[in-house]
Amino acid sequence: MDLTKLRHIALTVLMLLGCASVHAQDNDMILNRPYADTKKVHLGFSVGMNFQNIAITNNGFVTDDGEEWYADVPSHSPGFSVNVLADLRLHEHFNLRVSPGLYFGNKVVRFLNHRGNPDWVEQSHYKQSQNIKSTYIVVPIDLKMSAKRYHNLRPYFTAGAMYTCDLAKDRSDQYRLKRNDVMLTVGMGFDIYMPFFKLCPEIKFCFGLKNLLERNRPDLEDNPDLYRFTQSVNKIKNDMVVVTFYFE
């Protein structure tokens, strides 16, 4: 995980903690929605941001003309997320949550020829890039483990799995990624009890399990200049940081 991503995560955690502490202090004297957690089933929705990344395993492949390409994702742009929520109370401290939705975002992959020269006139033989846009249908299933409520604040942790399906159209670019993936997820957040609803800021870390690289590329059989990028990689895996604000 690079420094840019770590900075995003640190700032997000600080934002969540600050938001939670401010609301808790302001509302300590009034106990909002005292029976909110006794419902067997409740519904909600969420909006948020996602920071998409792909973990690329380069293999050092050298082409016939002596090029050696390596790829990485140097920075991360925030995308938009929207979900609906169904929550089933299992126990005083445990809930099962299903929150299908849509994640919109993109990853910009940078390719660099380690045997190239930055002063070459033809820069495509030294560096290239690919913008991979994604529109994910997601189905997260989480076990929510909550601490005891303290006034109008209740911290919790989540663990679960998430199915993703990318609806973006295939393109004849350097990489083509498989549509379907399964990700393991862990997260943390706070239930903040407002007068008329619960606000739940949450940060979640998602780790893909499948190798998404599509190696069978008949569309590139006559285009070795693009196919060399697929040959230079052993595997590509998804990972993502998601910041969500639930309204329940």
Backbone bond lengths (Angstrom), bond angles and torsions (degrees), N, CA, C in turn:
res aa  C-N    CA-C-N  psi(-1)  N-CA   C-N-CA  omega(-1)  CA-C   N-CA-C  phi
1 M - - - 1.456 - - 1.529 108.79 -
2 D 1.339 119.51 128.19 1.451 121.53 -173.36 1.525 111.56 -85.44
3 L 1.357 115.00 173.36 1.457 120.80 -175.39 1.520 112.06 -65.28
4 T 1.327 116.95 -34.86 1.461 119.58 179.26 1.518 111.03 -61.71
5 K 1.311 116.07 -43.62 1.462 119.78 -179.66 1.530 111.18 -67.52
6 L 1.323 116.32 -40.90 1.453 119.60 177.52 1.524 111.69 -61.02
7 R 1.337 116.89 -37.72 1.455 120.44 178.55 1.530 110.79 -65.21
8 H 1.340 116.23 -42.22 1.458 119.61 176.79 1.526 111.06 -58.93
9 I 1.326 115.77 -44.54 1.456 120.05 -177.66 1.524 110.83 -65.32
10 A 1.322 117.13 -45.37 1.464 120.66 -178.93 1.523 111.52 -61.14
11 L 1.337 116.63 -44.39 1.463 119.93 179.54 1.519 111.49 -64.80
12 T 1.323 116.07 -37.27 1.454 119.67 179.51 1.523 111.48 -65.70
13 V 1.331 116.72 -45.47 1.464 120.30 179.43 1.518 110.43 -60.90
14 L 1.330 117.42 -43.39 1.464 120.63 178.48 1.521 111.08 -61.46
15 M 1.330 116.63 -39.32 1.464 120.25 179.21 1.523 110.64 -63.85
16 L 1.331 117.38 -44.35 1.453 120.82 -179.73 1.522 111.51 -64.26
17 L 1.321 116.89 -44.75 1.458 120.30 179.93 1.522 111.18 -63.41
18 G 1.338 116.31 -42.48 1.459 119.47 179.46 1.510 111.99 -63.82
19 C 1.339 116.42 -44.15 1.466 120.70 179.99 1.527 110.60 -61.23
20 A 1.331 115.86 -44.45 1.457 120.05 -177.93 1.517 111.68 -65.70
21 S 1.319 117.18 -44.46 1.467 120.21 -177.14 1.526 111.69 -66.20
22 V 1.340 117.37 -38.58 1.464 120.35 178.97 1.520 111.06 -62.30
23 H 1.348 116.96 -46.55 1.461 119.92 -179.20 1.518 111.42 -67.14
24 A 1.338 117.00 -36.64 1.459 119.94 -179.71 1.516 110.47 -64.88
25 Q 1.325 117.26 -43.29 1.453 120.72 -179.71 1.525 111.73 -66.60
26 D 1.304 117.60 -39.64 1.450 120.87 -177.80 1.524 112.53 -68.66
27 N 1.344 117.09 -28.23 1.451 119.95 -170.59 1.531 113.45 -115.21
28 D 1.319 118.61 16.87 1.455 120.94 -177.52 1.527 112.55 -62.09
29 M 1.325 117.46 -30.07 1.456 120.31 -173.45 1.530 112.45 -80.80
30 I 1.337 117.75 -18.33 1.457 121.69 -177.58 1.518 108.71 -121.72
31 L 1.324 117.35 126.17 1.464 121.25 179.66 1.526 108.62 -89.35
32 N 1.307 116.56 103.19 1.462 121.64 -178.55 1.522 110.84 -81.05
33 R 1.312 116.95 143.27 1.464 124.57 173.61 1.537 111.74 43.12
34 P 1.320 118.10 64.40 1.470 121.31 -174.35 1.528 113.96 -66.08
35 Y 1.346 118.14 -22.05 1.469 120.67 -177.47 1.536 112.19 -108.15
36 A 1.309 117.32 14.72 1.470 120.35 -175.85 1.526 112.42 -61.99
37 D 1.335 117.46 -32.47 1.460 120.22 -174.83 1.524 113.63 -90.87
38 T 1.300 118.24 4.37 1.465 120.62 -179.68 1.531 112.41 -93.79
39 K 1.311 117.70 -10.13 1.468 120.09 179.73 1.519 110.67 -68.03
40 K 1.336 115.78 138.50 1.466 120.37 178.89 1.531 111.20 -67.91
41 V 1.334 115.88 -41.80 1.465 121.74 179.69 1.524 108.08 -136.03
42 H 1.327 116.13 137.05 1.457 119.04 170.63 1.521 109.56 -143.71
43 L 1.325 115.80 159.48 1.463 122.84 -175.53 1.519 109.69 -116.30
44 G 1.315 115.29 165.69 1.454 120.91 177.66 1.519 110.75 -171.53
45 F 1.310 115.38 -170.92 1.461 120.95 176.09 1.519 107.83 -148.95
46 S 1.331 115.65 169.55 1.464 119.54 -178.59 1.515 110.65 -148.47
47 V 1.314 114.94 154.37 1.462 123.32 169.25 1.523 107.07 -132.32
48 G 1.324 116.43 157.39 1.458 118.18 -179.18 1.511 112.85 179.90
49 M 1.322 114.03 -164.74 1.459 122.69 -179.85 1.518 109.03 -126.04
50 N 1.337 115.31 153.33 1.461 120.27 173.12 1.523 109.50 -133.00
51 F 1.311 115.05 143.49 1.464 122.46 176.04 1.525 107.28 -113.74
52 Q 1.343 116.40 104.31 1.458 121.26 -174.65 1.528 110.93 -89.80
53 N 1.322 114.82 145.38 1.458 121.25 178.46 1.522 108.10 -145.99
54 I 1.328 116.85 159.44 1.462 121.46 168.67 1.522 108.20 -129.27
55 A 1.321 115.30 134.89 1.462 121.82 177.34 1.527 108.03 -91.90
56 I 1.329 116.59 115.28 1.467 122.74 -173.64 1.523 109.60 -105.92
57 T 1.327 116.61 126.98 1.457 122.19 175.70 1.523 108.78 -102.00
58 N 1.336 116.51 101.78 1.463 121.42 179.05 1.526 110.12 -79.28
59 N 1.335 116.15 151.43 1.468 119.30 -176.87 1.525 113.98 -118.50
60 G 1.339 119.21 1.03 1.456 121.03 177.32 1.524 114.48 75.19
61 F 1.314 117.73 22.91 1.469 121.72 179.15 1.533 110.51 -60.42
62 V 1.336 115.39 134.46 1.460 121.79 178.42 1.527 108.52 -111.90
63 T 1.318 116.70 126.29 1.462 121.53 -178.62 1.532 110.48 -75.07
64 D 1.326 115.33 169.33 1.465 120.28 179.97 1.522 112.39 -61.56
65 D 1.337 116.89 -27.77 1.465 119.60 179.80 1.529 112.33 -97.03
66 G 1.342 116.79 15.87 1.461 120.56 170.07 1.510 116.25 85.89
67 E 1.339 118.68 17.10 1.461 120.61 178.01 1.532 110.36 -93.15
68 E 1.335 116.31 140.87 1.458 122.63 -179.96 1.529 108.60 -129.86
69 W 1.334 115.50 102.87 1.461 120.86 -170.90 1.525 111.86 -98.39
70 Y 1.340 114.65 135.57 1.454 122.00 173.81 1.527 108.48 -124.73
71 A 1.336 115.67 148.17 1.468 120.62 -175.55 1.518 110.15 -129.37
72 D 1.326 115.45 148.26 1.459 121.68 172.02 1.518 108.74 -155.98
73 V 1.337 115.07 173.07 1.471 122.00 175.94 1.523 106.23 -114.14
74 P 1.339 118.09 100.17 1.469 120.32 -171.03 1.523 114.81 -74.48
75 S 1.331 118.87 -22.70 1.463 121.02 -178.26 1.518 109.16 -149.96
76 H 1.322 115.25 167.13 1.455 120.82 -174.81 1.522 110.30 -131.50
77 S 1.318 114.99 131.36 1.456 120.78 178.94 1.527 109.39 -104.70
78 P 1.336 118.04 140.36 1.463 119.18 179.97 1.519 112.00 -71.03
79 G 1.325 115.82 138.97 1.453 122.19 172.35 1.525 110.01 -110.03
80 F 1.326 116.27 -179.46 1.461 122.16 -175.44 1.521 109.91 -111.46
81 S 1.336 116.15 141.54 1.465 121.78 -179.71 1.519 109.86 -130.34
82 V 1.332 116.37 143.50 1.454 121.95 174.35 1.536 108.11 -144.84
83 N 1.341 116.43 134.30 1.460 121.55 -176.01 1.522 110.26 -140.95
84 V 1.335 115.28 159.19 1.461 121.84 164.85 1.533 106.79 -109.68
85 L 1.325 116.56 159.85 1.463 120.57 -171.17 1.520 110.85 -134.58
86 A 1.343 115.03 136.84 1.461 122.47 167.42 1.525 107.13 -125.96
87 D 1.340 116.06 126.67 1.468 121.93 -174.50 1.527 109.25 -121.63
88 L 1.345 116.73 126.65 1.462 123.24 179.02 1.524 108.79 -112.47
89 R 1.332 116.84 121.52 1.465 121.88 179.03 1.522 109.56 -77.96
90 L 1.324 116.62 118.97 1.464 122.06 178.47 1.520 112.04 -96.92
91 H 1.325 114.89 -32.80 1.466 121.45 -173.71 1.522 106.58 -162.65
92 E 1.319 116.42 171.66 1.462 119.70 178.69 1.525 112.53 -55.48
93 H 1.331 117.04 -32.22 1.465 120.68 -175.04 1.530 113.38 -116.10
94 F 1.335 118.82 4.43 1.465 121.04 -175.64 1.530 110.29 -132.96
95 N 1.339 114.33 133.92 1.469 121.47 176.28 1.512 108.91 -134.84
96 L 1.334 115.87 145.64 1.461 122.18 173.19 1.519 107.38 -103.18
97 R 1.343 116.09 127.27 1.463 120.71 -173.13 1.529 110.38 -126.00
98 V 1.330 115.35 134.91 1.467 122.22 174.36 1.524 106.43 -123.53
99 S 1.342 116.48 127.55 1.475 119.54 -174.48 1.522 111.38 -139.00
100 P 1.338 117.79 73.35 1.472 120.00 177.89 1.521 111.38 -65.65
101 G 1.337 114.67 150.01 1.458 117.69 -179.11 1.508 112.62 -175.55
102 L 1.333 115.42 -162.24 1.461 123.64 -178.66 1.522 109.28 -127.50
103 Y 1.345 116.02 135.74 1.463 122.95 173.34 1.525 107.43 -118.05
104 F 1.320 116.22 124.88 1.454 121.90 175.90 1.532 108.09 -110.52
105 G 1.333 117.48 134.78 1.457 119.66 179.36 1.514 111.74 -177.02
106 N 1.330 115.88 -174.18 1.454 120.40 179.62 1.531 110.22 -155.40
107 K 1.324 114.04 159.44 1.463 122.39 174.17 1.519 108.14 -128.73
108 V 1.323 117.91 132.89 1.461 121.99 176.09 1.528 107.83 -104.61
109 V 1.328 115.83 113.92 1.464 121.66 -179.07 1.523 109.02 -94.55
110 R 1.324 116.55 132.24 1.462 122.30 177.74 1.525 109.12 -106.16
111 F 1.332 116.46 129.52 1.457 122.81 177.71 1.526 108.66 -109.42
112 L 1.337 116.03 134.81 1.461 120.79 -179.53 1.521 109.48 -134.45
113 N 1.337 115.89 128.52 1.457 122.22 177.00 1.530 108.64 -84.35
114 H 1.335 116.53 108.28 1.471 120.71 -176.03 1.521 112.63 -67.15
115 R 1.314 117.90 -16.49 1.463 121.34 177.61 1.527 111.37 -103.75
116 G 1.333 115.11 11.21 1.452 119.18 -178.45 1.516 112.22 -92.34
117 N 1.310 114.56 179.00 1.465 122.21 -179.03 1.525 108.63 -125.61
118 P 1.351 117.94 122.56 1.466 119.64 -178.71 1.521 113.89 -63.36
119 D 1.339 117.38 -13.21 1.461 120.54 -179.48 1.521 112.92 -92.37
120 W 1.342 116.70 0.93 1.461 118.43 178.69 1.532 110.48 -61.13
121 V 1.324 114.61 143.67 1.467 119.79 177.11 1.523 110.16 -67.52
122 E 1.314 117.18 -42.66 1.464 122.11 178.66 1.529 108.98 -86.70
123 Q 1.330 116.93 91.55 1.461 122.05 -173.33 1.525 113.43 -68.75
124 S 1.347 118.45 -18.59 1.466 120.43 -179.58 1.518 111.99 -67.10
125 H 1.353 117.61 -16.08 1.459 120.71 175.71 1.521 111.95 -91.29
126 Y 1.335 116.57 -0.17 1.458 120.70 177.50 1.531 112.00 -116.04
127 K 1.325 117.17 -42.74 1.466 119.43 179.89 1.524 109.96 -148.04
128 Q 1.337 115.31 148.39 1.455 122.81 175.83 1.526 107.91 -146.84
129 S 1.321 116.51 173.86 1.458 120.76 176.95 1.519 109.68 -149.27
130 Q 1.321 115.41 161.46 1.462 121.82 177.49 1.519 108.65 -142.01
131 N 1.319 116.78 128.89 1.460 122.12 176.08 1.525 108.39 -96.63
132 I 1.332 116.25 112.41 1.467 121.54 -178.12 1.522 107.98 -101.11
133 K 1.320 117.46 104.56 1.458 121.59 178.51 1.525 109.72 -89.61
134 S 1.323 115.48 141.41 1.460 120.65 -176.78 1.518 110.54 -131.82
135 T 1.334 114.91 140.85 1.458 122.65 169.66 1.522 106.31 -127.90
136 Y 1.316 115.98 98.74 1.458 121.02 -174.09 1.524 111.07 -93.89
137 I 1.333 115.77 131.07 1.450 121.19 158.10 1.528 105.90 -85.39
138 V 1.327 117.63 124.35 1.462 121.01 -176.99 1.524 109.61 -121.21
139 V 1.336 114.93 145.35 1.465 121.59 174.33 1.527 107.46 -131.59
140 P 1.338 117.91 86.81 1.462 120.26 177.58 1.534 110.91 -82.96
141 I 1.331 115.41 138.68 1.461 122.82 173.11 1.525 106.63 -124.10
142 D 1.328 116.81 118.69 1.461 121.24 -172.61 1.517 111.38 -128.42
143 L 1.322 115.03 145.14 1.452 121.95 166.67 1.525 107.12 -97.15
144 K 1.322 116.08 119.16 1.468 121.93 -179.01 1.522 108.61 -98.26
145 M 1.331 116.10 124.91 1.466 122.60 -178.00 1.523 108.09 -115.71
146 S 1.327 116.42 109.07 1.463 121.63 -171.10 1.528 111.22 -105.75
147 A 1.324 115.59 144.49 1.457 121.40 171.71 1.527 109.25 -80.16
148 K 1.323 117.12 -179.68 1.454 120.20 175.52 1.525 110.45 -69.85
149 R 1.302 114.65 147.19 1.459 120.23 178.53 1.527 110.16 -70.11
150 Y 1.316 116.44 135.04 1.459 122.22 174.72 1.519 107.66 -120.48
151 H 1.322 116.38 105.31 1.457 122.16 -174.48 1.533 109.42 54.47
152 N 1.318 118.97 -114.62 1.462 121.28 -178.22 1.522 112.34 -109.37
153 L 1.318 115.61 29.83 1.465 120.69 -178.52 1.522 109.68 -138.00
154 R 1.351 115.60 136.74 1.463 120.13 178.67 1.529 109.15 -145.03
155 P 1.335 118.41 108.20 1.472 120.24 178.84 1.524 111.28 -76.08
156 Y 1.325 115.41 154.98 1.465 119.60 177.97 1.518 110.46 -152.42
157 F 1.338 113.86 163.38 1.456 122.77 173.12 1.522 108.66 -123.77
158 T 1.325 116.66 153.71 1.460 121.26 177.02 1.529 110.14 -129.77
159 A 1.321 114.95 152.60 1.465 122.04 173.03 1.521 107.38 -148.19
160 G 1.335 116.16 140.05 1.452 117.44 -178.97 1.511 112.79 179.79
161 A 1.317 115.09 -155.09 1.461 122.32 -179.08 1.523 108.66 -139.39
162 M 1.327 115.52 157.19 1.465 120.28 -178.01 1.530 109.62 -141.52
163 Y 1.324 115.51 125.29 1.467 121.19 172.54 1.523 108.68 -88.31
164 T 1.334 116.51 136.66 1.467 120.99 178.17 1.525 109.83 -129.09
165 C 1.320 115.33 143.37 1.463 122.32 174.31 1.515 108.26 -133.95
166 D 1.326 117.13 121.37 1.455 122.31 -177.02 1.525 109.52 -87.98
167 L 1.323 116.12 121.43 1.465 121.09 -178.62 1.522 112.96 -90.12
168 A 1.338 117.55 -4.72 1.465 120.05 -178.44 1.525 110.55 -62.00
169 K 1.332 115.88 145.08 1.461 120.90 -178.38 1.524 111.19 -72.07
170 D 1.348 115.64 146.13 1.465 120.71 175.55 1.521 109.98 -66.72
171 R 1.329 114.65 145.28 1.460 120.34 177.74 1.518 108.57 -134.87
172 S 1.320 117.12 155.58 1.461 121.41 178.58 1.526 109.75 -88.68
173 D 1.334 116.20 61.94 1.456 121.87 178.73 1.528 109.47 -102.84
174 Q 1.342 115.15 -172.48 1.459 119.65 -177.06 1.529 111.72 -58.10
175 Y 1.334 116.59 -49.00 1.461 120.57 178.58 1.519 109.69 -113.60
176 R 1.318 115.06 143.56 1.453 121.24 167.25 1.526 106.32 -124.42
177 L 1.334 115.99 129.03 1.458 121.33 -175.56 1.523 110.46 -106.44
178 K 1.323 115.72 145.91 1.453 120.87 176.99 1.526 110.08 -66.72
179 R 1.314 115.59 151.84 1.458 120.39 -173.28 1.531 112.76 -75.24
180 N 1.306 118.47 -38.47 1.462 121.74 -167.95 1.522 111.53 -103.36
181 D 1.326 115.12 142.92 1.456 120.58 178.83 1.526 108.67 -151.28
182 V 1.332 115.06 159.74 1.458 122.37 171.92 1.523 106.82 -125.54
183 M 1.334 116.09 131.67 1.455 121.18 -176.15 1.525 110.15 -122.78
184 L 1.323 116.86 141.21 1.457 122.10 169.53 1.518 108.36 -87.24
185 T 1.326 117.34 142.64 1.460 120.74 -175.16 1.528 110.80 -131.98
186 V 1.325 115.19 143.50 1.468 122.54 169.89 1.527 106.86 -137.10
187 G 1.321 116.06 146.62 1.454 118.09 -177.17 1.513 112.37 -157.97
188 M 1.318 115.04 175.49 1.456 122.34 176.10 1.515 108.71 -148.48
189 G 1.340 115.40 156.56 1.449 119.36 179.70 1.510 111.42 -171.21
190 F 1.330 115.48 -169.14 1.458 122.54 -178.83 1.516 108.84 -138.07
191 D 1.340 116.35 136.95 1.455 120.95 163.86 1.524 107.11 -86.88
192 I 1.325 116.25 118.98 1.466 121.19 176.66 1.527 106.92 -111.51
193 Y 1.323 116.40 115.23 1.460 122.06 -172.95 1.528 109.66 -85.62
194 M 1.321 115.57 107.44 1.453 122.77 176.95 1.531 108.96 -92.16
195 P 1.326 119.00 170.27 1.470 119.61 -178.57 1.528 114.64 -59.43
196 F 1.337 117.92 -34.47 1.461 119.73 -174.23 1.534 113.89 -120.49
197 F 1.323 119.06 -4.29 1.462 121.47 179.85 1.526 108.60 -163.86
198 K 1.331 114.60 170.77 1.457 120.87 172.50 1.519 108.84 -100.94
199 L 1.322 117.08 131.92 1.458 123.19 172.05 1.524 107.31 -104.48
200 C 1.330 116.59 125.46 1.465 120.82 -174.49 1.530 110.00 -126.36
201 P 1.336 117.96 90.59 1.464 119.48 172.52 1.524 110.13 -73.18
202 E 1.327 116.48 137.39 1.471 120.85 -173.60 1.519 110.05 -145.64
203 I 1.324 115.72 143.56 1.459 121.60 171.25 1.521 107.80 -119.26
204 K 1.341 115.98 134.45 1.468 121.12 -175.58 1.515 109.74 -133.12
205 F 1.337 115.34 139.01 1.459 122.60 177.86 1.530 107.95 -110.21
206 C 1.345 116.00 128.85 1.468 122.03 -173.78 1.525 109.47 -121.77
207 F 1.340 116.28 132.36 1.458 121.88 -175.36 1.523 109.47 -126.42
208 G 1.343 116.55 115.86 1.458 121.13 -178.32 1.517 112.67 -71.36
209 L 1.336 116.27 146.56 1.460 122.11 -177.90 1.524 113.24 -101.77
210 K 1.328 118.21 -22.62 1.458 121.26 -172.76 1.525 112.00 -98.81
211 N 1.337 114.86 150.58 1.459 121.01 168.83 1.529 107.41 -79.50
212 L 1.331 116.18 113.07 1.462 120.72 -172.82 1.519 114.12 -89.31
213 L 1.314 118.05 -6.15 1.462 119.77 -176.54 1.518 110.84 -68.01
214 E 1.335 116.14 124.36 1.461 122.19 176.06 1.528 108.13 -87.41
215 R 1.331 116.55 103.56 1.462 120.42 -175.94 1.527 112.22 -84.13
216 N 1.312 117.29 -24.88 1.459 120.83 179.41 1.523 108.85 -82.04
217 R 1.317 116.69 98.46 1.470 121.92 -174.60 1.535 110.38 -123.16
218 P 1.345 118.56 72.85 1.464 119.65 177.42 1.522 112.79 -61.29
219 D 1.346 117.18 -22.61 1.456 120.02 179.17 1.516 112.35 -69.26
220 L 1.358 117.50 -15.13 1.470 121.07 -178.65 1.528 113.34 -109.58
221 E 1.329 117.58 10.38 1.465 120.23 -178.94 1.524 111.78 -59.11
222 D 1.310 116.79 -33.35 1.460 121.10 -179.77 1.526 111.80 -102.30
223 N 1.333 116.53 16.78 1.456 120.41 -178.77 1.532 109.92 -135.87
224 P 1.330 117.17 73.00 1.473 119.73 -177.95 1.515 113.81 -63.49
225 D 1.333 118.33 -22.84 1.464 120.71 179.49 1.530 111.80 -64.86
226 L 1.334 117.24 -28.69 1.458 120.35 175.73 1.527 112.16 -94.52
227 Y 1.336 116.92 -35.11 1.466 120.06 -176.12 1.530 111.76 -65.47
228 R 1.336 118.41 -23.90 1.468 121.12 -179.47 1.529 111.47 -61.58
229 F 1.324 117.25 -26.39 1.463 119.16 179.94 1.528 111.31 -71.77
230 T 1.327 116.91 -38.57 1.459 120.24 174.62 1.520 110.79 -65.31
231 Q 1.336 117.34 -39.07 1.459 120.96 179.35 1.528 112.64 -66.91
232 S 1.320 117.94 -21.60 1.465 121.83 -175.61 1.523 113.33 -85.97
233 V 1.332 117.62 1.99 1.467 120.92 -174.59 1.526 109.81 -129.02
234 N 1.346 115.91 138.39 1.460 120.80 174.68 1.526 112.15 -88.07
235 K 1.328 116.84 -42.21 1.454 118.94 -178.69 1.524 110.59 -156.69
236 I 1.329 114.29 156.25 1.458 123.01 176.12 1.531 107.30 -134.04
237 K 1.335 115.61 127.25 1.461 120.17 179.07 1.524 109.81 -124.57
238 N 1.319 114.14 146.13 1.465 121.19 177.50 1.515 110.83 -79.19
239 D 1.315 117.81 144.55 1.454 121.78 158.84 1.514 108.14 -148.33
240 M 1.317 115.57 159.18 1.456 119.64 -168.31 1.528 109.76 -158.95
241 V 1.321 115.26 146.44 1.462 122.25 170.32 1.527 106.91 -114.78
242 V 1.339 116.30 129.30 1.466 121.10 -175.94 1.521 109.15 -122.98
243 V 1.322 115.80 126.49 1.465 122.88 175.03 1.525 107.09 -107.93
244 T 1.331 116.38 121.82 1.465 120.66 -171.93 1.521 110.11 -130.02
245 F 1.345 114.97 144.88 1.464 121.71 173.73 1.526 107.53 -120.22
246 Y 1.334 115.37 107.03 1.470 121.35 179.62 1.529 109.78 -87.69
247 F 1.332 115.19 142.39 1.453 123.04 173.17 1.517 107.03 -120.22
248 E 1.337 116.25 112.17 1.474 120.50 -172.07 1.522 110.50 -125.38
